[in-house]
């Protein structure tokens, strides 16, 4: 399973009318999103269920993080595929 996180490491900054949006991604896949310097959202521990069994913690390993870049109406961005 792959998860697309539209955040960046070490940081992504996008200026908008509402302020500055910044996101960080750690090497383990955890991420935080900041609005005007204040943490607005942080990732929670990951888990998966298969065949009635819940897998979490050390049972899950982040296989890779790949980076992509682009731009849209708000400007340039960096994306991470976890």
C-alpha positions in Angstrom: 0.0 0.0 0.0 1.3 3.5 -0.9 0.3 6.7 0.7 0.8 10.0 -1.0 1.7 12.8 1.4 1.7 16.2 -0.1 4.3 17.4 2.3 8.1 17.9 2.1 11.2 17.2 4.0 12.9 19.2 5.3 10.1 21.6 4.7 7.6 22.9 2.2 6.4 26.5 2.3 3.5 27.8 0.4 2.3 31.3 0.7 -1.4 31.9 0.6 -3.9 34.6 1.7 -4.4 32.6 5.0 -0.7 32.6 5.9 2.2 30.2 5.5 1.7 26.4 5.4 4.8 24.3 6.3 5.1 20.6 6.4 7.9 18.3 7.6 8.3 14.6 7.0 10.6 12.4 9.2 12.5 9.4 7.8 10.1 7.1 9.5 7.1 8.6 7.6 5.7 10.7 10.5 4.7 14.2 9.5 3.5 17.5 10.9 1.8 20.4 9.2 2.2 23.9 10.5 0.1 27.0 9.8 1.9 30.3 10.5 4.5 28.4 12.6 2.0 26.7 14.9 1.5 22.9 14.6 -2.0 22.4 13.0 -1.9 18.6 12.3 0.4 15.7 13.1 0.3 12.1 11.8 -0.9 9.3 14.1 0.7 5.9 14.4 0.1 3.7 11.3 -1.8 0.4 11.3 -3.2 -2.1 8.9 -5.7 -4.9 9.2 -5.5 -8.0 7.1 -7.5 -11.2 7.7 -8.8 -9.9 11.0 -5.2 -9.3 12.3 -4.1 -5.7 13.2 -0.5 -4.9 12.3 1.2 -1.9 13.9 4.4 -0.6 15.5 7.5 -2.7 14.6 5.3 -5.1 12.4 5.1 -2.3 9.8 8.2 -1.0 8.0 8.4 2.1 5.8 9.7 0.6 2.5 10.7 3.9 0.9 10.1 7.6 0.5 10.2 9.1 -3.0 10.2 12.8 -3.8 8.4 14.6 -6.6 8.1 18.3 -7.4 5.7 20.4 -9.3 3.7 23.6 -9.2 0.1 24.6 -9.3 -2.0 27.8 -8.9 -0.5 28.3 -5.4 3.1 27.9 -6.6 5.8 25.3 -6.3 5.5 22.2 -4.1 7.4 19.1 -3.1 5.5 15.8 -2.7 6.5 12.7 -0.9 5.2 9.2 -1.7 5.4 7.0 1.4 
